[in-house]
Amino acid sequence: MNREIELDHITKIEGHANLYVKVTHGKIKKVELRVVEGARYFEGLLLNRDATDAHYIASRICGVCSQAHVVGALHAIEKALGCKSTPQTEVLRELLLLGDILESHVLHLYFLALPDYYAYSSALEFANSDPKILRAALVLKQTFNRIERVLGGREVHAVTPVVGGFSKLPTQEEINGLVKDLKKVEKMVLQVPGLIGSLDLPKFSRPCEHIAISRSNGSMFFGDEIKAMRNGKVFSIEEYKRNINEYVDFTTTSKEALFLGQSFMTSALSRLNIHYAKLSPVAKKLVAGSKVKFPNDSPFANNFAQAIELVEFYYRALKLLEGLKIKQEKPIPVKPRAGHGVSATEVPRGILFHEYELNKSGSIKKCNIITPTSQNLHNIEEDVHAFLPTILDKHEAAIKLELEKLIRAYDPCISCSTHFLSLKLDRE
Amino acid sequence: MRKIYCFGNPYVSGDTLALELADSLKVDGFEFVKCTNPAHLPLGEELFILDVVKGIKKVGLLLDLKKLEQHNTVSAHDLDLGHWLQMGENVGLIKGVKIIGLPLGIAKTEAKREVELILKGLLINKPKMGHIHYYTEKTL
């Protein structure tokens, strides 16, 4: 039988995308994930702008992971300008990023992924069936947003981080307040892996490559090297273009990427697959008590990985905040100069690359930004290709739902990648 | 001191009025707080909100969140103020909401005068004073 499935505007993802699938005589002939978000041209918008403005502009790429772009841009620009920020600045930047990741994981798990598994059209339906779930979602989101507001001056598009430091530091009282706020939600955070781990996830797995920052310098989020899980390669972030090849597929408005010629995944799942041994005892115990094990080849396990990261990063944020004694320091002054800088940052959906080349007056001459979703798009298509035959005997509506679950498991951020879903299934 | 949470987008023409009024309104007993995100709102209490509302003709009080347009969350961007308030009230995290609605395109001086009257009515705990316009099915 020949079929054509078209998922027109995939919902509960960030941005707009369609999926087109052609099935001929029961065989999958074509899978195309078409990003239909308008081209964003951010790399072009950044050209000729002063290097010290890059993070403000780049953060507008996304309202969900704006702080990730702030931190990624600042690190790359500081390298280009030869500026080394203070240890306190780095702790505050990590906290800002932690607030962003924690809030983004809550948003995705509770408001976008969970309703699928309860067959709800929206998280608002939890108000009648299980108000505790919705209460937890709102309280957690608010708490993690507060970290972003205290550190960055507001919840999205932070205004206080600047090249060389912070234009306004949080007060010790605000930091102590965050510690109290985080302690109040500990129980709620610890319940998330149990909730996500109890979901009846589709039984599907496909081995693929995973990459994550290697943590060779001890940092969970900012590194000098990238590690690939399957082929074991470790490469410097300066060599990212030699290993990760961005290409243009003219059926979409987003670039896609391959790692050494193969599709790959960068995500919370990738981080846990590669760094499981480094998880805290609390997080390991929660994994041990679940049906999910790491390393894991199922993209659906990414939701559980996000839930485990919620616990891991919650304690990381708490530890950093408890150890923080704010010292008054001004941003390190920088002088315009020609230079080049690359940063790699672990952000909610995987690794984010920012690269800048500056001219002698400190303006941006070249810029390249590769978001995690761009890197994951090809892998999503390959997963759809492999997953579809296992569900092809279902009704079209069921096929569409299962495919949407698969795509949403990646937590794709299409606005970021355009630089996302409707499904068309074509059967002949 | 009762807090009035003012929402808007400084970059969107017509949606800046509540933020502008936050700077210029001075009413005893009220503090005006500019908000950039619904998550900024405190939980566990009654909320007073000032915002531009599309589809109304007069400055007035909206007490029933069901009057706000309902929609599903299909993307991370749908978690807007209205949705946040509806979810919070449905699970008891928000103990009632009074939204002072500003019609799109109203003059600032007129809006300021009308808001001051509403706030004075709220202060003496007589929000149902005759001159306050309430949004109902008929008057929306």
Chai-1 contact restraints between the chains, C-beta under 6 A:
chainA,res_idxA,chainB,res_idxB,connection_type,confidence,min_distance_angstrom,max_distance_angstrom,comment,restraint_id
A,T11,B,V74,contact,1.0,0.0,6.0,A-B,restraint_1
A,K12,B,V74,contact,1.0,0.0,6.0,A-B,restraint_2
A,E14,B,S75,contact,1.0,0.0,6.0,A-B,restraint_3
A,E14,B,A76,contact,1.0,0.0,6.0,A-B,restraint_4
A,V64,B,A76,contact,1.0,0.0,6.0,A-B,restraint_5
A,L107,B,A76,contact,1.0,0.0,6.0,A-B,restraint_6
A,F111,B,T73,contact,1.0,0.0,6.0,A-B,restraint_7
A,S121,B,N72,contact,1.0,0.0,6.0,A-B,restraint_8
A,S122,B,N72,contact,1.0,0.0,6.0,A-B,restraint_9
A,S122,B,T73,contact,1.0,0.0,6.0,A-B,restraint_10
A,A123,B,T73,contact,1.0,0.0,6.0,A-B,restraint_11
A,L124,B,M87,contact,1.0,0.0,6.0,A-B,restraint_12
A,A127,B,N90,contact,1.0,0.0,6.0,A-B,restraint_13
A,A127,B,V91,contact,1.0,0.0,6.0,A-B,restraint_14
A,P131,B,V91,contact,1.0,0.0,6.0,A-B,restraint_15
A,L134,B,M87,contact,1.0,0.0,6.0,A-B,restraint_16
A,L134,B,V91,contact,1.0,0.0,6.0,A-B,restraint_17
A,R135,B,V91,contact,1.0,0.0,6.0,A-B,restraint_18
A,L138,B,G88,contact,1.0,0.0,6.0,A-B,restraint_19
A,L138,B,L93,contact,1.0,0.0,6.0,A-B,restraint_20
A,K141,B,A39,contact,1.0,0.0,6.0,A-B,restraint_21
A,Q142,B,A39,contact,1.0,0.0,6.0,A-B,restraint_22
A,N145,B,A39,contact,1.0,0.0,6.0,A-B,restraint_23
A,R154,B,T36,contact,1.0,0.0,6.0,A-B,restraint_24
A,E155,B,T36,contact,1.0,0.0,6.0,A-B,restraint_25
A,E155,B,N37,contact,1.0,0.0,6.0,A-B,restraint_26
A,E155,B,A39,contact,1.0,0.0,6.0,A-B,restraint_27
